[in-house]
Amino acid sequence: MKVLANDGVSKSGIQALEKNGFEVITTTVAQDQLIDYINTNDISVLLVRSATKVRTDIIDNCPSLKIIGRGGVGMDNIDVAYAREKGLHVINTPAASSGSVAELVFAHLYGSVRFLHDANRNMPLEGDSKFKNLKKSYAAGVELRGKTLGIIGIGRIGQATAKIAIGVGMKVIAFDPYTEEVEIPLEFYDGQALHFKIKTVSKEEVLKNADFITLHVPAQKDYVIGKAEIEHMKEGAGIINAARGGVVDEVALVQALENKKLSFAGLDVFEDEPSPSIKVLMNNKISLTPHIGAATSEAQDRIGQELADQIIQLLK
């Protein structure tokens, strides 16, 4: 049986599949050519990340397909319900990238509270001529320890983020309409462990009390953070979005940064991927990364292995 990993898959995943008799193809096929390619090559399994879309046209016109796999958490680029209705298995890897996304959240947080994202833009341009001026302009940094992190969405990634926050010495508050309480295990290098219980509160309480807010929610029809929500946030708060483009109103966000309602934002995902708004890209109060939340070698190995395990279990 043939597996098309259209957006790539780790070597560990390929090796596990090949060991069990699968042929793995890593050719990247253009979206409009996928149906012909799948049918011509008798593809049984289609693996994607966020780039490739698997809509009803592919599901209806590719009879050889048995499994659609998403290397990651969210499956908004797949018509999941329709595929399952048509008898296809739809799989993903909800736990594999949690830690890597959580670490990126804190990369944005640490970089933003110490202005690293902006300093890295200006030091190459003015570091040799305006060193003292730059030093003064970046002298008002703040520490994360003792601050309150508000987490919207306390699933696997939200919990991984909470774990780091607790370790840093932050207070964690969370909103999740589907969860009342979570227990966060904090393991240490010497085998010791502590457990922290977090009871969820209302979204309004998170907005009102958090110094920084991070979102870990699936794609939504409406904004999770829009103009009204920003107005309820603390003066000078910060927002991190490493979840999905479109859950934060970027127009309202830029306005809030310009009028100093918010002090910074960190964005790994954007409303208009892969062509984010120029106003977002050029704003010196926004820390930017190009959707790399799961882009660590460790996470990709876990994703590939987890996909392979599920495929082998379903088809062998």
ZADRENSE-390678 format. One record per residue (C-alpha): y, x, z. Coordinates in steps of 0.05 Angstrom, whole numbers, plus 5000, padded with zeros to 4 digits. Each point is the difference from the previous one (the first is absolute). Layout:
BEGIN
YXZ/...
***
This chain:
BEGIN
500050005000/507150234984/506050035047/507050054971/504850305052/506149834960/505050265052/495650575022/495150115058/498450585045/494750524984/496149785062/499849294972/497850244932/494550445029/497349435043/499749534941/496950504952/494850185052/497949274998/499549964925/506949744981/504150294943/507250085022/505649994948/506950235022/503649884934/506649635011/500049414952/506549654984/500649305028/500049664932/493850384978/495849885062/496149394975/497750354937/498250645038/496049645053/496149594949/498950594952/497450445056/496249475038/503750145065/496949695063/505150225052/507650054992/503650405053/507649975005/505550195047/506949694993/501650174927/494749604964/500349245002/493649594999/502049304980/496449404972/500050284929/495650585021/495749575045/498849494946/498850484942/495750555031/493149715012/496950685019/504450065061/496549905067/504850335049/507550105004/502050525051/506950165028/501050695030/504649795056/501749405043/504249494962/496949654941/506149644972/498750344932/493349644996/498849254991/495050025058/498549275010/499049884925/495450614993/495749785058/499749294972/497350304936/494550375038/503050695004/500050435062/507050235021/500250585048/505450435032/500750545053/504249705056/499050565052/499850634958/507550134993/502749725065/501350675032/503350314939/504849414992/501750025074/501650744996/504649884941/503749475040/501550535052/501850514948/505449514977/502049855072/500650725022/503550204936/504949435004/502150075073/501450744987/503049894930/494850454967/499749584937/507550094989/500450725024/494650194950/504449714945/506350365022/497750675026/498250274931/506849774973/504650185058/496150395051/503050664979/507249764998/500549435051/494750185052/504449845060/502249344970/492849794987/498050225070/505449555029/498349404956/492750025021/501350135074/499149275024/492549964996/496049585049/493050075031/494449514989/497350095071/502249425043/502149564941/496849344981/495949944937/499149304972/493849904958/499549404954/492749924984/495250305051/493850074958/496450664989/506150384973/504649685051/495350215056/499550714973/507650025000/500249745071/495250545021/504750554976/506049655031/496749965068/498250744995/507250164984/502349635062/502949384966/499649285024/496449574950/501249264987/496549624944/500249354962/493949734963/498849254988/492550115000/499150435062/501749895073/497950675029/497250674978/497250595037/502350684977/495350585016/503450685006/495050564994/501650725019/497350664976/496050125064/496149354997/504449605047/502549324979/504949485024/500549274978/506449614993/500549244991/505649724958/501449265002/503749754939/506749665007/504349594953/503150294938/506849855029/498550425062/497850584957/506349964958/504549955061/496950555042/497350534954/503850654986/495750104938/495749514961/494050164957/496449494956/492549974989/498949344964/497049794933/504349774941/503749365015/503449454960/506350085041/503450595033/497550185069/506550375012/505949694965/507449925014/498949515058/494950445034/504450624993/505749625034/495549905061/498350745005/503350495047/506350354976/497950674972/492649854995/495550294947/494749694954/493750324971/496149664945/493550334980/496449344988/501749644936/506149974955/503549325006/499049885074/507050295012/506149744964/502750654971/506849704982/501049765072/497450675025/504950414960/505749555022/498050085073/499850764992/506850004967/503349585053/496550405055/496149425028/493950454990/499950755007/494450174952/493949774962/493650334978/496649734937/493350184971/499549364959/505149634958/501549324971/500250274929/494550524997/499450444961/507549974985/503549925067/507349785003/505050564989/504049745059/494050115044/498350684971/507150275007/501549755070/500450595047/497849585060/493249854969/494150475007/495749934937/492850134980/496449754937/494649555030/495950565031/497749665064/492650124986/501150644961/496650505046/493650374982/496749745062/501749274986/497950064927/493350295021/499049425049/502049494946/495350294948/494250045049/501249295026/500349714930/493750384980/496249755062/501849284985/498250054926/493350325015/498549465052/501749444952/496750254937/494250455020/
***
